[in-house]
Amino acid sequence: MELTTKQIAELLNGRLVGDPNEVLTSLAKIEEAESGSISFLANPKYESFLYTTRSSLIIVNDSQILCSEIKPALLYVENAYTAFTILLNLFNPSRALKKSGIDSLAFVDKSAKLDESVYTGAFSYVAAGTVIAAGVQIYPQVYIGENVKIGTDCILFPGVKVYNNSVIGNNVTLHSGVVIGSDGFGFAPQTDGSFTKISQIGNVIIEDDVEIGSNTCIDRATVGSTIIRRGVKLDNLIQVAHNVEIGAHTVIAAQAGIAGSTKLGENCFVGGQVGFVGHLSIAAGTQISAQSGIMKSIKIPGKQHRGSPSMPIKDCLKSEVVYKNLPALEKRIRELELLIKEKN
């Protein structure tokens, strides 16, 4: 793809300073860029590269102040990071690879209803009663069970498994290895020490504009629904248990685990390897640091939490300082004990 600096400026509604006719062919990190590429600067940590980069166009925030002259053209925008994501979508090669039609090696049940624009790749399986809307891309080796509903413009990458009765909204992306609707972890202990399986007869509902990373698993509800609300973004290797509800536009990093019936509010930020026990309620806007253990509900919205068991971040940081100094404190206590013993 080739675009001029002027065309990029018009696309991003930015203020261009530099040659409007420079031809641009690629996107690159500011520290690795070559001539003909577009880069961006949003993090002050990388500001030094602004004066050494070989990039032809740098997208910067309106607030950016130059300390000296630079060679590349500059494009001033309200939010450089957001502007660059627009270009990433524009240059994304997968946009040009959208297909339609059913591969000869795919199986689609006669009772399934697929829009004519749907692409179904080789060795994929679409079961009875399933309804799939326009623009959906089903890559090879995807399994879709009975009575599943999938909205428009979804992408199911190779190896995705969607169990029966799941409901998926519009513009949802499921990366390779995602499992939607497998049984919740329900077993009743018996007097002889064995466990009897509790049937999981609910389903999973995924609303619009959700993206789920590779090998993440979302269990079906025991009864009712496990619900992933609009705009949620889940990283790779996350476990979402039965009857969990994740609020709109919440973001969760890799290896987090959410036990059954826990409810996360909207706009939460959850770091990697965070663990939630079951039946909790997490207030909207909560921010949780990586590797935290959430043992109790969080009721005040918009607060930061950290640690295991978690606590408000300021309290946790104070505790960590004390913990760090424990060896020195122990030494002082032993010395005081010896001093007291000698005096007595």
Residue pairs with C-beta under 8 A, 6 or more apart in sequence:
1 25
1 90
1 91
2 23
2 24
2 25
3 11
3 23
3 24
4 20
4 21
4 22
4 23
4 24
5 16
5 18
5 19
5 20
5 21
5 22
5 24
5 56
5 57
5 73
5 75
6 16
6 20
6 21
8 14
8 16
8 24
8 38
8 57
8 75
8 87
9 15
9 16
9 20
9 75
11 86
11 87
11 90
12 59
12 75
12 77
12 83
12 86
12 87
13 77
14 59
14 75
14 76
14 77
14 83
15 62
15 75
15 76
15 77
16 73
16 74
16 75
16 76
17 73
17 74
17 75
17 76
18 57
18 72
18 73
18 74
19 73
22 56
22 57
22 73
23 36
24 36
24 37
24 38
24 56
24 57
25 36
25 37
26 36
26 37
26 38
26 91
27 37
27 38
27 39
27 84
27 87
27 88
27 91
28 34
28 37
28 38
28 39
28 55
29 39
30 39
30 40
30 41
30 46
30 49
30 50
30 53
30 55
30 58
31 46
31 49
31 53
33 39
33 53
33 54
33 55
34 54
34 55
35 54
35 55
35 56
36 56
37 54
37 55
37 56
37 57
38 55
38 56
38 57
38 58
38 59
38 84
38 87
39 53
39 55
39 57
39 58
39 59
39 72
40 58
40 59
40 60
40 80
40 81
40 83
40 84
41 47
41 49
41 50
41 58
41 59
41 60
41 61
41 64
41 80
42 61
42 79
42 80
42 81
42 84
50 58
50 60
50 66
50 70
51 67
51 68
51 70
53 72
55 72
56 72
56 73
57 72
57 73
57 74
57 75
58 70
58 72
58 73
58 74
58 75
59 75
59 77
59 80
59 83
59 84
59 87
60 74
60 75
60 76
60 77
60 80
61 76
61 77
61 78
61 79
61 80
62 76
62 77
62 78
64 74
64 76
75 83
77 83
89 95
98 119
98 135
98 137
99 119
99 137
100 116
100 117
100 118
100 119
101 119
101 120
102 108
102 114
102 118
102 119
102 120
103 120
103 121
103 122
103 124
103 140
104 122
105 122
105 123
106 120
106 121
106 122
106 123
106 124
106 125
106 126
106 138
107 124
107 125
107 126
108 114
108 120
108 126
109 126
109 127
109 128
109 129
109 130
110 128
111 128
111 129
112 126
112 127
112 128
112 129
112 130
112 131
112 132
113 130
113 131
113 132
114 120
114 126
114 132
114 136
115 132
115 133
115 134
115 135
115 136
117 134
117 135
117 136
118 132
118 133
118 134
118 135
118 136
118 137
118 138
119 136
119 137
119 138
120 126
120 138
121 138
121 139
121 140
121 141
121 142
121 158
122 140
122 141
123 140
123 141
124 138
124 139
124 140
124 141
124 142
124 143
124 144
125 142
125 143
125 144
126 132
126 138
126 144
127 144
127 145
127 146
127 147
127 148
127 164
128 146
128 147
129 146
129 147
129 148
130 144
130 145
130 146
130 147
130 148
130 149
130 150
131 148
131 149
131 150
132 138
132 144
132 148
132 150
133 150
133 151
133 152
133 154
133 170
134 152
134 153
135 152
135 153
135 154
136 150
136 152
136 153
136 154
136 155
136 156
137 154
137 155
137 156
138 144
138 156
139 155
139 156
139 157
139 158
139 160
140 158
141 158
141 159
142 156
142 157
142 158
142 159
142 160
142 161
142 162
143 160
143 161
143 162
144 150
144 156
144 162
145 162
145 163
145 164
145 165
145 166
145 181
146 164
146 165
147 164
147 165
148 162
148 163
148 164
148 165
148 166
148 167
148 168
149 166
149 167
149 168
150 156
150 162
150 168
150 172
151 168
151 169
151 170
151 171
151 172
151 208
152 170
152 171
153 170
153 171
154 168
154 170
154 171
154 172
154 173
154 174
155 172
155 173
155 174
156 162
156 174
157 173
157 174
157 175
157 176
157 178
157 214
158 176
159 176
159 177
160 174
160 175
160 176
160 177
160 178
160 179
160 180
161 178
161 179
161 180
161 182
162 168
162 174
162 180
162 181
163 179
163 180
163 181
163 182
163 204
163 220
164 181
164 203
165 181
165 203
165 220
166 180
166 181
166 203
166 204
166 205
166 206
166 220
167 203
167 204
167 205
167 206
168 174
168 180
168 206
169 206
169 207
169 208
169 209
169 210
169 230
170 208
170 209
171 208
171 209
172 206
172 208
172 209
172 210
172 211
172 212
173 210
173 211
173 212
174 180
174 212
175 211
175 212
175 213
175 214
175 216
175 236
176 214
176 215
177 214
177 215
177 216
178 212
178 213
178 214
178 215
178 216
178 217
178 218
179 216
179 217
179 218
180 204
180 206
180 218
181 203
181 204
181 218
181 219
181 220
182 217
182 218
182 219
182 220
183 200
183 219
183 220
183 242
184 200
184 202
184 219
184 220
184 221
184 222
184 226
184 241
184 242
184 243
184 260
185 219
185 241
185 242
185 260
186 197
186 198
186 199
186 200
186 222
186 242
186 260
187 195
187 196
187 197
187 198
188 195
188 196
188 197
188 198
189 195
190 196
198 222
199 222
200 219
200 220
200 221
200 222
200 242
201 222
201 223
202 220
202 221
202 222
202 223
202 224
202 225
202 226
202 242
202 243
203 220
203 221
203 225
203 226
204 218
204 219
204 220
204 221
204 225
204 226
204 227
204 228
205 225
205 226
205 227
205 228
206 212
206 218
206 228
207 227
207 228
207 229
207 230
207 231
207 232
207 248
208 230
208 231
209 230
209 231
210 228
210 230
210 231
210 232
210 233
210 234
211 232
211 233
211 234
212 218
212 228
212 234
213 234
213 235
213 236
213 237
213 238
213 254
214 236
214 237
215 236
215 237
216 234
216 235
216 236
216 237
216 238
216 239
216 240
217 238
217 239
217 240
218 226
218 228
218 240
219 226
219 240
219 241
219 242
219 244
220 226
220 242
221 242
221 243
222 242
222 243
222 260
224 243
225 243
226 240
226 241
226 242
226 243
226 244
226 245
227 244
227 245
227 246
228 234
228 240
228 246
229 245
229 246
229 247
229 248
229 249
229 250
229 266
230 248
230 249
231 248
231 249
232 246
232 247
232 248
232 249
232 250
232 251
232 252
233 250
233 251
233 252
234 240
234 246
234 252
235 252
235 253
235 254
235 256
235 272
236 254
236 255
237 254
237 255
238 252
238 254
238 255
238 256
238 257
238 258
239 256
239 257
239 258
240 246
240 258
241 257
241 258
241 259
241 260
241 261
241 262
241 278
242 260
242 261
243 260
243 261
244 258
244 259
244 260
244 261
244 262
244 263
244 264
245 262
245 263
245 264
246 252
246 258
246 264
247 263
247 264
247 265
247 266
247 267
247 268
247 284
248 266
248 267
249 266
249 267
250 264
250 265
250 266
250 267
250 268
250 269
250 270
251 268
251 269
251 270
252 268
252 270
252 274
253 270
253 271
253 272
253 274
253 290
254 272
254 273
255 272
255 273
256 270
256 271
256 272
256 273
256 274
256 275
256 276
257 274
257 275
257 276
258 264
258 276
259 275
259 276
259 277
259 278
259 279
260 278
260 279
261 278
261 279
262 276
262 277
262 278
262 279
262 280
262 281
262 282
263 280
263 281
263 282
264 270
264 276
264 282
264 286
265 281
265 282
265 283
265 284
265 285
265 286
265 301
266 284
266 285
267 284
267 285
268 282
268 284
268 285
268 286
268 287
268 288
269 286
269 287
269 288
270 288
271 288
271 289
271 290
271 291
271 292
272 290
272 291
273 290
273 291
274 288
274 289
274 290
274 291
274 292
274 293
274 294
275 292
275 293
275 294
275 308
276 282
276 294
277 294
277 295
280 294
280 296
280 297
280 298
281 297
281 298
281 299
282 294
282 297
282 298
283 298
283 299
283 300
283 301
283 302
283 303
284 301
284 302
285 301
285 302
285 303
286 298
286 301
286 302
286 303
286 304
286 305
287 303
287 304
287 305
288 294
288 304
288 305
288 306
288 310
289 304
289 305
289 306
289 307
289 313
291 308
292 305
292 306
292 307
292 308
292 310
293 307
293 308
293 309
293 310
294 305
294 309
294 310
295 309
295 310
296 309
298 305
298 310
303 312
303 313
304 312
304 313
305 311
305 312
305 313
305 316
306 313
306 316
306 317
307 316
307 319
307 320
310 316
311 319
322 329
